[in-house]
Amino acid sequence: MKKFLCASAFALLFIIGGASCSKTCNCKTYLDGEVVSETSFDNEGGKKCSDYNTVIVIDGHKTGMECH
C-alpha cells in the first residue's frame, strides 16, 4: 500500500510540475482594447509567462502585451 501511495504522489507531482513548466508563452498584443497581434516564444529564462505582461487598462480598454 505504501508503494502505491508513493507512486501515486510522485505521478501527481510529475503531472502538476509538467503542466506548470510550459516552455512556450502565447501572447496577445492589445491596442485600445483590440488584439493587434498574437505571438509565441520559447520561455527559456525560467520566468512565468505572466511575468512578461505589460497590459494597462484605461476606460476598460487593454493596451499592451498579455501572455499565458
Secondary structure by P-SEA (a helix, b strand, c coil): caaaaaaaaaaaaaaaaaaaaccbbbbbbbcccccccccccccccccccccccccccccccccccccc
